[in-house]
């Protein structure tokens, strides 16, 4: 008996020691993940040329959003439940939506507000006024700037980055898009220098690039995180900002760095506004599906809603995101597991949790036999991501029946299945990197509008 107890104690100590070495999120990464849904705002000269990628030869004179209203943008996004706006301060064409003193290719030479306007400022101010977080996208590839392709360009880029980090209040995310065309000049970006500048001036901000360091790309623009999605990868041996594509979508169970996935997708076929796409806006149901495939798979949904040529979000886009949020609110307003005995699992706090080592079974009792078709589980990711495999079952009155086997959980896992009527379920941790810390569970019946 003593021998068995000693073996168990040694195993427990070993798993606890391993848990200490698991990658964990920074406070900024933890706060970022809990935003769940954020919004992209793609807006530049491309909005007027009907292109997706400009080439840097566009005249600033074409940029004139005569009805521009940042408050309309932010108000609509807030109603859609989005917690942060990210504006394309500079896309690949090099045109700047703020009056940068380092180039003439900007709003200061446009007819909009007689060259006295600043899109970035108005968006940042509107976010602050309405309680949303603010971020910006600054394309490293610049087809207008003549120093691009030389070492001097890195200094030019840092100067513009410093302007945006210094003059627009608190910034919560900075997007470093690694895209560039096949004919682009060879350019070695000083990504480490860029990231250091962000850390110096806006330490609470997360930096996005293909491989972090704060947030990684999910590997596609269709709105799908992997069914298995680890928040960890390893960047050792990779060039800064460049990830091994095989790990973007799924992450790496053996990864040594906490770099969670961001799932970016547009509400329209293109990223910029095109009149011909006015009848191709995603339906609210399609957006809800994207939520399950991103947030529900341990990622974050970054949805692009592009302003039109007048400088407004289109009515059909606004209506779609509003109904998207209404459907989610209706589905998740009543957690049928709330009456259970373990209050730590239903208190909406990731910081309260129960320990669940491998083979642990968590029974969830409902007040009576009810119909449900959605299940949610969350880990206390402040202490790392641990669950590798699990299963959900329900009691049919005489035996346990399988609902679903699944893999990673992380911040949030959402399961969808055919309607089941039962009074109790059980969640079993089949495999974990260390004793799991189950923070929240939820049992729901989906909105009829889904």
NUDO-508788 format. One line per field, with one value per residue (C-alpha): x, y, z; residue number from 1; residue in three letters. Coordinates in pm, 1 decimal, padded with zeros to 6 digits. Layout:
<sites>
u = [X/...]
v = [Y/...]
w = [Z/...]
keti = [NUM/...]
logu = [ALA/...]
</sites>
This chain:
<sites>
u = [00000.0/00286.6/00455.5/00144.5/00099.1/00464.6/00432.7/00119.2/00289.4/00591.2/00364.6/00174.7/00494.5/00623.0/00308.9/00315.6/00679.7/00594.8/00303.3/00542.4/00725.9/00420.5/00417.5/00176.3/00021.3/00138.3/-00123.7/-00164.9/-00219.5/-00466.0/-00666.4/-00654.1/-00794.8/-01091.8/-01202.3/-01325.2/-01444.2/-01260.4/-01304.4/-01082.5/-01150.4/-00986.3/-00996.9/-00757.5/-00721.7/-00814.6/-01168.9/-01179.9/-00982.1/-01184.7/-00865.1/-00754.1/-00385.5/-00279.2/00059.9/00164.3/00101.7/-00248.5/-00305.3/-00416.2/-00675.1/-00901.9/-00942.6/-01249.2/-01496.4/-01743.6/-01970.4/-01694.6/-01819.1/-01594.0/-01866.3/-02100.4/-01834.8/-01765.3/-02130.1/-02222.5/-01931.5/-02013.1/-02372.7/-02225.6/-02038.7/-01691.1/-01445.0/-01168.5/-01126.4/-00809.9/-00772.8/-00548.2/-00338.1/-00120.1/-00176.5/00064.3/00009.7/00181.8/-00103.8/-00129.6/-00463.3/-00289.1/-00083.3/00256.2/00542.5/00761.0/00569.8/00347.4/00144.5/-00123.9/-00454.8/-00278.7/-00266.7/-00622.1/-00933.5/-01093.1/-01129.4/-00899.8/-00603.5/-00662.3/-00817.6/-00682.9/-00872.6/-00660.7/-00727.7/-01101.3/-01123.7/-00907.8/-01117.5/-01444.8/-01318.6/-01219.0/-01552.2/-01755.5/-01544.1/-01376.2/-01007.3/-00801.9/-00539.3/-00379.7/-00234.9/00086.6/00197.3/00572.8/00547.9/00524.8/00510.1/00524.7/00827.1/01148.7/01372.7/01190.3/01443.6/01724.1/01832.7/01700.9/01347.2/01353.9/01427.9/01146.7/00906.8/01008.3/00949.1/00593.6/00541.4/00656.4/00405.9/00119.0/00235.7/00288.0/00000.7/-00322.7/-00362.2/-00356.5/-00302.1/-00392.0/-00286.1/-00039.2/-00068.7/00248.4/00121.2/00394.7/00228.3/00407.7/00375.1/00595.3/00768.2/00837.9/01195.3/01391.5/01362.9/01480.1/01244.4/01378.3/01087.4/01267.8/01328.7/00963.2/00843.6/01086.3/00941.9/00590.3/00704.3/00872.6/00583.3/00272.7/00367.4/00006.3/-00023.8/00008.7/00202.8/00057.3/00263.0/00261.9/00447.8/00383.1/00549.6/00214.3/-00036.6/00002.9/-00192.7/-00431.5/-00301.4/-00611.6/-00857.2/-01170.1/-01247.5/-01140.0/-00916.4/-00808.1/-01029.8/-00709.9/-00572.8/-00285.8/-00188.8/00174.2/00433.6/00813.6/00988.2/01345.3/01532.0/01266.5/01317.3/01137.7/00774.4/00776.7/00619.7/00628.3/00294.6/00213.6/00173.0/-00026.0/-00371.2/-00322.0/-00037.4/00206.1/00140.5/00514.9/00550.7/00769.5/00614.0/00262.4/00153.9/-00223.4/-00400.4/-00603.2/-00865.7/-00905.0/-01182.2/-01387.8/-01763.6/-01741.8/-01542.8/-01285.4/-01106.5/-01183.2/-01523.0/-01639.3/-01989.3/-02029.5/-02011.1/-02303.2/-02519.4/-02245.7/-02235.6/-02216.5/-02543.6/-02577.3/-02593.2/-02269.1/-02103.2/-02231.4/-02074.5/-01743.7/-01769.3/-01793.7/-01502.1/-01276.3/-01364.4/-01511.3/-01177.4/-00946.2/-00887.7/-01013.4/-01237.9/-01110.9/-01388.3/-01324.3/-01610.1/-01489.7/-01620.6/-01759.6/-01657.1/-01869.5/-01682.5/-01963.8/-02029.2/-02296.8/-02647.0/-02640.3/-02308.3/-02434.8/-02755.4/-02562.0/-02330.2/-02615.2/-02819.4/-02506.1/-02474.0/-02846.7/-02828.3/-02526.2/-02690.6/-03004.0/-02812.2/-02586.9/-02812.9/-02920.4/-02662.2/-02862.8/-02577.3/-02611.5/-02798.9/-02516.5/-02336.8/-01992.6/-02032.1/-01671.2/-01765.2/-02043.6/-01923.4/-01789.6/-01438.3/-01136.7/-00950.7/-01168.0/-01132.7/-01134.9/-00845.1/-00897.9/-00606.1/-00613.3/-00915.8/-01089.2/-01468.0/-01670.6/-02041.8/-02276.5/-02624.2/-02912.6/-03223.8/-03437.9/-03433.2/-03397.2/-03316.9/-02975.7/-02741.6/-02445.7/-02170.1/-01892.2/-01579.5/-01294.6/-00954.0/-00772.3/-00523.6/-00337.6/-00162.8/-00119.7/-00316.5/-00340.3/-00624.6/-00524.2/-00823.8/-01161.6/-01513.1/-01866.3/-02144.9/-02505.1/-02711.9/-03006.5/-03167.9/-02984.4/-02635.8/-02390.0/-02405.5/-02132.1/-02208.9/-01865.3/-01492.0/-01279.4/-00924.4/-00796.9/-00988.5/-00770.6/-00957.6/-01285.9/-01421.2/-01774.4/-01939.0/-02240.4/-02447.5/-02797.0/-03049.7/-03018.5/-03264.6/-03105.7/-03068.3/-02694.9/-02375.8/-02020.1/-01695.4/-01391.7/-01035.2/-00875.9/-00529.7/-00365.7/-00017.8/-00061.0/-00359.5/-00626.4/-00779.3/-01144.2/-01267.1/-01612.8/-01872.5/-02196.6/-02495.7/-02720.0/-03002.6/-02924.5/-03135.6/-03390.8/-03223.2/-02897.1]
v = [00000.0/00237.1/00145.2/00228.9/00558.2/00648.2/00572.5/00785.8/01071.4/01056.8/01059.7/01358.0/01546.8/01466.6/01597.8/01911.5/01972.2/01931.7/02170.7/02434.3/02422.2/02458.7/02778.3/03033.3/03353.1/03698.0/03924.8/04097.7/03767.1/03650.1/03972.9/03954.0/03599.0/03693.9/03961.1/03670.1/03885.8/04185.0/04382.3/04473.9/04794.3/04778.0/05127.2/05312.2/05425.6/05069.3/05152.4/05399.7/05206.1/04885.4/04690.0/04460.3/04552.5/04895.1/04958.0/05287.3/05504.6/05610.1/05981.8/06099.6/06308.5/06003.5/05960.5/06157.0/05982.7/06270.4/06114.1/05962.1/05886.1/05685.7/05687.3/05508.0/05239.6/05186.8/05202.7/04932.0/04713.5/04756.2/04649.1/04341.2/04254.3/04334.3/04440.4/04600.9/04779.1/04743.4/05004.8/04961.3/05269.1/05181.2/04901.1/04772.5/05080.4/05296.9/05547.1/05661.9/05727.2/05968.3/06280.0/06113.6/06360.2/06100.0/06080.5/06292.7/05986.0/06038.3/06197.9/06534.6/06558.3/06437.2/06653.2/06496.4/06772.7/06983.0/06771.6/06841.0/06506.5/06204.8/05876.0/05698.6/05966.0/05968.1/05588.4/05581.1/05857.3/05682.1/05355.5/05530.3/05713.1/05394.5/05158.9/04951.4/04873.1/05012.6/04860.2/04930.7/04751.6/04889.0/04700.5/04638.7/04611.0/04964.4/05001.8/05380.0/05444.6/05474.9/05343.7/05010.4/04732.8/04913.9/04927.9/05284.0/05154.1/04987.7/05329.1/05483.7/05214.6/05257.9/05631.9/05571.0/05301.6/05542.3/05804.9/05557.8/05424.4/05771.3/05990.2/05791.1/05683.4/05324.9/05060.3/04695.3/04519.9/04595.4/04399.7/04326.4/04165.2/03961.0/03957.7/04091.8/04035.4/03811.1/04112.5/04293.3/04401.7/04182.8/04333.2/04203.3/04352.4/04433.9/04259.6/04232.7/04607.1/04670.7/04453.6/04615.6/04954.8/04830.6/04686.0/05014.8/05244.7/05025.6/04735.3/04617.2/04561.6/04221.9/04200.1/03996.8/03839.3/03495.0/03363.9/03615.4/03706.1/03789.7/03634.3/03407.9/03378.6/03083.1/02995.6/03072.6/03354.4/03138.2/03165.1/02818.1/02735.6/02372.6/02116.1/02065.7/02409.1/02455.1/02803.1/02693.0/02674.6/02688.4/02956.4/02838.6/02830.4/03035.7/03382.6/03647.0/03679.2/03361.1/03037.2/02678.0/02662.7/02314.5/02456.7/02772.1/02614.2/02351.5/02485.9/02238.5/02024.8/02030.5/02402.4/02598.6/02945.7/03072.3/03227.0/03177.5/03176.7/03464.9/03375.3/03660.3/03658.5/03915.6/03965.6/04004.3/03813.9/04094.9/04278.1/04624.4/04758.2/04676.2/04780.3/04452.1/04266.3/04447.6/04136.9/03898.6/03987.6/03687.5/03598.4/03618.3/03237.1/03213.6/03449.6/03239.4/02934.6/03123.3/03196.3/02825.6/02751.0/03017.0/03118.4/02771.8/02615.8/02815.4/03103.5/03461.4/03582.9/03892.3/03989.8/04248.4/04492.6/04733.3/05092.8/05209.8/05506.3/05748.2/05649.4/05448.6/05084.3/04956.3/04890.0/04522.7/04468.0/04646.8/04441.1/04113.8/04172.0/04291.9/03977.4/03763.7/03893.7/03855.7/03487.2/03424.4/03606.9/03399.5/03070.3/03140.6/03342.0/03039.8/02794.4/02482.5/02367.3/02668.3/02471.3/02220.9/02168.3/02282.4/02658.6/02707.8/02569.0/02818.7/03145.2/03297.5/03314.7/03146.9/03198.9/02950.0/02590.0/02225.0/01985.2/01710.7/01474.9/01214.3/00981.7/01226.0/01231.5/01545.0/01478.7/01764.8/01734.9/01933.1/02022.5/01794.0/01622.1/01901.8/01930.5/02068.9/02066.5/02286.2/02232.3/02463.5/02393.4/02627.2/02576.1/02807.4/02902.7/03137.0/02814.0/02682.5/02467.7/02106.6/01899.2/01698.2/01463.3/01442.2/01307.8/01413.5/01166.6/01183.0/00948.8/00801.0/00655.6/00324.3/00384.4/00648.6/00736.6/00913.6/01261.6/01350.0/01289.3/01599.5/01720.7/02056.9/02295.4/02591.3/02917.1/02777.7/02470.9/02470.4/02147.0/02126.6/01808.2/01675.4/01755.2/01536.1/01520.0/01420.7/01519.9/01461.5/01457.1/01365.1/01507.6/01278.3/01397.8/01121.3/01272.8/01583.9/01733.2/01797.7/01781.9/01987.4/02290.3/02302.3/02656.9/02668.8/02439.5/02527.9/02337.8/02523.5/02492.7/02672.3/02959.8/02860.3/03123.2/02932.1]
w = [00000.0/00086.6/-00239.9/-00442.7/-00264.2/-00324.7/-00696.6/-00719.2/-00533.0/-00763.3/-01069.9/-00934.3/-00858.3/-01206.4/-01376.2/-01162.2/-01253.2/-01622.5/-01582.9/-01450.5/-01782.6/-02005.1/-02214.0/-02068.2/-02206.0/-02110.0/-01949.4/-02288.3/-02469.8/-02206.5/-02234.3/-02615.8/-02628.7/-02412.8/-02661.7/-02881.6/-03175.3/-03320.8/-03641.9/-03934.3/-04130.3/-04473.8/-04621.2/-04855.4/-05217.8/-05321.0/-05210.7/-05502.1/-05765.0/-05714.1/-05651.1/-05372.1/-05399.0/-05513.8/-05671.7/-05510.9/-05817.5/-05709.2/-05672.2/-05325.3/-05509.3/-05549.5/-05174.2/-05064.5/-04827.3/-04820.8/-04554.4/-04342.5/-03991.8/-03759.2/-03495.5/-03736.9/-03790.6/-03422.9/-03319.0/-03570.5/-03466.7/-03099.2/-03168.3/-03338.6/-03019.7/-03150.9/-02883.4/-03092.1/-03427.0/-03636.7/-03911.3/-04216.8/-04147.0/-04447.1/-04696.5/-04963.4/-05182.6/-04918.5/-04886.6/-04524.3/-04353.1/-04117.2/-04209.7/-04178.1/-04191.1/-04361.9/-04692.2/-04913.0/-05007.5/-04744.9/-04652.8/-04613.7/-04995.1/-05052.0/-05101.6/-04793.3/-04533.3/-04752.1/-04645.8/-04276.2/-04185.5/-03999.1/-04035.3/-03774.4/-03513.6/-03570.5/-03548.2/-03233.4/-03075.5/-03165.3/-03016.2/-02696.2/-02671.4/-02720.8/-02511.7/-02782.3/-02798.9/-03088.1/-03314.5/-03649.0/-03951.8/-04098.5/-04408.8/-04421.3/-04801.0/-04941.2/-05319.9/-05311.6/-05089.9/-05293.7/-05014.2/-05010.9/-05071.3/-04888.0/-04525.3/-04511.6/-04550.5/-04208.9/-04057.3/-04262.2/-04144.5/-03780.0/-03808.5/-03929.0/-03667.9/-03397.5/-03518.9/-03486.0/-03150.9/-03002.5/-03119.1/-03095.1/-02734.1/-02613.4/-02882.7/-02820.2/-03140.8/-03420.0/-03744.5/-03944.1/-04265.0/-04432.4/-04775.6/-05082.5/-05454.9/-05669.8/-05828.5/-05501.5/-05435.7/-05198.7/-04852.1/-04516.6/-04259.8/-03915.1/-03745.1/-03412.9/-03419.9/-03506.2/-03219.4/-02975.8/-03062.7/-02989.2/-02657.5/-02566.6/-02654.6/-02613.3/-02382.4/-02351.6/-02729.0/-02897.1/-03223.9/-03509.1/-03785.1/-03945.6/-03640.5/-03366.7/-03137.4/-02976.2/-03215.3/-03519.2/-03844.4/-03861.5/-04209.2/-04420.0/-04486.8/-04489.9/-04119.6/-04008.6/-03715.5/-03689.1/-03516.6/-03318.0/-03231.4/-02988.5/-02874.7/-02884.7/-03160.7/-03173.5/-03379.4/-03318.2/-03647.7/-03831.3/-03973.7/-03760.7/-03860.9/-04071.7/-03947.0/-04063.1/-04246.4/-04116.3/-03765.0/-03840.4/-03835.8/-03567.6/-03357.6/-03207.2/-02901.0/-02834.7/-02902.3/-02663.4/-02713.2/-02643.8/-02975.4/-03021.9/-03357.5/-03498.5/-03760.8/-04008.6/-04269.0/-04458.8/-04452.6/-04832.1/-05096.8/-05105.9/-04826.8/-04965.1/-05065.3/-05419.2/-05537.5/-05727.0/-05394.7/-05232.0/-05278.1/-05160.1/-04790.4/-04558.8/-04390.9/-04011.2/-04004.7/-04199.2/-03951.0/-03660.2/-03823.4/-03846.3/-03473.9/-03394.0/-03628.7/-03478.3/-03121.5/-03067.6/-03162.1/-02934.9/-03176.1/-03210.4/-03492.3/-03672.7/-03914.1/-04184.8/-04252.2/-04524.6/-04539.9/-04874.1/-05091.7/-04892.3/-04578.5/-04418.0/-04340.2/-04578.3/-04438.1/-04537.1/-04359.8/-04049.2/-04046.1/-04087.5/-03792.0/-03570.4/-03637.3/-03597.5/-03242.5/-03174.1/-03268.4/-03046.9/-02757.9/-02795.7/-02808.9/-02512.7/-02282.2/-02073.1/-01945.2/-01858.3/-01632.5/-01400.0/-01134.6/-01095.1/-00764.0/-00877.6/-00894.8/-01004.4/-01346.0/-01413.5/-01258.2/-01584.0/-01439.1/-01596.7/-01270.4/-01078.6/-01187.8/-01088.9/-01134.3/-01395.2/-01457.7/-01735.6/-01715.7/-01482.5/-01522.2/-01459.6/-01424.5/-01511.8/-01362.3/-01508.8/-01304.4/-01519.7/-01856.5/-02112.6/-02483.0/-02580.8/-02881.2/-02782.9/-02526.7/-02412.8/-02211.4/-02117.5/-01956.8/-01719.5/-01991.3/-01757.5/-01650.7/-02002.5/-02245.7/-02132.3/-02277.1/-02585.2/-02610.0/-02439.4/-02486.2/-02402.7/-02316.1/-02196.6/-01975.8/-02165.9/-01852.8/-01857.7/-01996.4/-02109.5/-02479.9/-02673.8/-02805.9/-02938.1/-02911.3/-02956.4/-02915.6/-02788.9/-02564.5/-02464.8/-02415.0/-02547.3/-02720.6/-02863.0/-02973.5/-03203.2/-03231.4/-03293.0/-03020.2/-02711.5/-02422.4/-02091.5/-01729.2/-01700.3/-01905.6/-01835.9/-01966.5/-01964.1/-02010.0/-02217.1/-02260.4/-02119.4/-02113.4/-01740.2/-01502.5/-01676.9/-01510.6/-01620.4/-01566.9/-01729.9/-01882.8/-02055.7/-02193.3/-02438.4/-02687.7/-03013.1/-03140.2/-03401.8/-03623.5/-03644.7]
keti = [1/2/3/4/5/6/7/8/9/10/11/12/13/14/15/16/17/18/19/20/21/22/23/24/25/26/27/28/29/30/31/32/33/34/35/36/37/38/39/40/41/42/43/44/45/46/47/48/49/50/51/52/53/54/55/56/57/58/59/60/61/62/63/64/65/66/67/68/69/70/71/72/73/74/75/76/77/78/79/80/81/82/83/84/85/86/87/88/89/90/91/92/93/94/95/96/97/98/99/100/101/102/103/104/105/106/107/108/109/110/111/112/113/114/115/116/117/118/119/120/121/122/123/124/125/126/127/128/129/130/131/132/133/134/135/136/137/138/139/140/141/142/143/144/145/146/147/148/149/150/151/152/153/154/155/156/157/158/159/160/161/162/163/164/165/166/167/168/169/170/171/172/173/174/175/176/177/178/179/180/181/182/183/184/185/186/187/188/189/190/191/192/193/194/195/196/197/198/199/200/201/202/203/204/205/206/207/208/209/210/211/212/213/214/215/216/217/218/219/220/221/222/223/224/225/226/227/228/229/230/231/232/233/234/235/236/237/238/239/240/241/242/243/244/245/246/247/248/249/250/251/252/253/254/255/256/257/258/259/260/261/262/263/264/265/266/267/268/269/270/271/272/273/274/275/276/277/278/279/280/281/282/283/284/285/286/287/288/289/290/291/292/293/294/295/296/297/298/299/300/301/302/303/304/305/306/307/308/309/310/311/312/313/314/315/316/317/318/319/320/321/322/323/324/325/326/327/328/329/330/331/332/333/334/335/336/337/338/339/340/341/342/343/344/345/346/347/348/349/350/351/352/353/354/355/356/357/358/359/360/361/362/363/364/365/366/367/368/369/370/371/372/373/374/375/376/377/378/379/380/381/382/383/384/385/386/387/388/389/390/391/392/393/394/395/396/397/398/399/400/401/402/403/404/405/406/407/408/409/410/411/412/413/414/415/416/417/418/419/420/421/422/423/424/425/426/427/428/429/430/431/432/433/434/435/436/437/438/439/440/441/442/443/444/445/446/447/448/449/450]
logu = [UNK/UNK/UNK/UNK/UNK/UNK/UNK/UNK/UNK/UNK/UNK/UNK/UNK/UNK/UNK/UNK/UNK/UNK/UNK/UNK/UNK/UNK/UNK/UNK/UNK/UNK/UNK/UNK/UNK/UNK/UNK/UNK/UNK/UNK/UNK/UNK/UNK/UNK/UNK/UNK/UNK/UNK/UNK/UNK/UNK/UNK/UNK/UNK/UNK/UNK/UNK/UNK/UNK/UNK/UNK/UNK/UNK/UNK/UNK/UNK/UNK/UNK/UNK/UNK/UNK/UNK/UNK/UNK/UNK/UNK/UNK/UNK/UNK/UNK/UNK/UNK/UNK/UNK/UNK/UNK/UNK/UNK/UNK/UNK/UNK/UNK/UNK/UNK/UNK/UNK/UNK/UNK/UNK/UNK/UNK/UNK/UNK/UNK/UNK/UNK/UNK/UNK/UNK/UNK/UNK/UNK/UNK/UNK/UNK/UNK/UNK/UNK/UNK/UNK/UNK/UNK/UNK/UNK/UNK/UNK/UNK/UNK/UNK/UNK/UNK/UNK/UNK/UNK/UNK/UNK/UNK/UNK/UNK/UNK/UNK/UNK/UNK/UNK/UNK/UNK/UNK/UNK/UNK/UNK/UNK/UNK/UNK/UNK/UNK/UNK/UNK/UNK/UNK/UNK/UNK/UNK/UNK/UNK/UNK/UNK/UNK/UNK/UNK/UNK/UNK/UNK/UNK/UNK/UNK/UNK/UNK/UNK/UNK/UNK/UNK/UNK/UNK/UNK/UNK/UNK/UNK/UNK/UNK/UNK/UNK/UNK/UNK/UNK/UNK/UNK/UNK/UNK/UNK/UNK/UNK/UNK/UNK/UNK/UNK/UNK/UNK/UNK/UNK/UNK/UNK/UNK/UNK/UNK/UNK/UNK/UNK/UNK/UNK/UNK/UNK/UNK/UNK/UNK/UNK/UNK/UNK/UNK/UNK/UNK/UNK/UNK/UNK/UNK/UNK/UNK/UNK/UNK/UNK/UNK/UNK/UNK/UNK/UNK/UNK/UNK/UNK/UNK/UNK/UNK/UNK/UNK/UNK/UNK/UNK/UNK/UNK/UNK/UNK/UNK/UNK/UNK/UNK/UNK/UNK/UNK/UNK/UNK/UNK/UNK/UNK/UNK/UNK/UNK/UNK/UNK/UNK/UNK/UNK/UNK/UNK/UNK/UNK/UNK/UNK/UNK/UNK/UNK/UNK/UNK/UNK/UNK/UNK/UNK/UNK/UNK/UNK/UNK/UNK/UNK/UNK/UNK/UNK/UNK/UNK/UNK/UNK/UNK/UNK/UNK/UNK/UNK/UNK/UNK/UNK/UNK/UNK/UNK/UNK/UNK/UNK/UNK/UNK/UNK/UNK/UNK/UNK/UNK/UNK/UNK/UNK/UNK/UNK/UNK/UNK/UNK/UNK/UNK/UNK/UNK/UNK/UNK/UNK/UNK/UNK/UNK/UNK/UNK/UNK/UNK/UNK/UNK/UNK/UNK/UNK/UNK/UNK/UNK/UNK/UNK/UNK/UNK/UNK/UNK/UNK/UNK/UNK/UNK/UNK/UNK/UNK/UNK/UNK/UNK/UNK/UNK/UNK/UNK/UNK/UNK/UNK/UNK/UNK/UNK/UNK/UNK/UNK/UNK/UNK/UNK/UNK/UNK/UNK/UNK/UNK/UNK/UNK/UNK/UNK/UNK/UNK/UNK/UNK/UNK/UNK/UNK/UNK/UNK/UNK/UNK/UNK/UNK/UNK/UNK/UNK/UNK/UNK/UNK/UNK/UNK/UNK/UNK/UNK/UNK/UNK/UNK/UNK/UNK/UNK/UNK/UNK/UNK/UNK/UNK/UNK/UNK/UNK/UNK/UNK/UNK/UNK/UNK/UNK/UNK/UNK/UNK/UNK/UNK/UNK/UNK/UNK/UNK/UNK/UNK/UNK/UNK]
</sites>
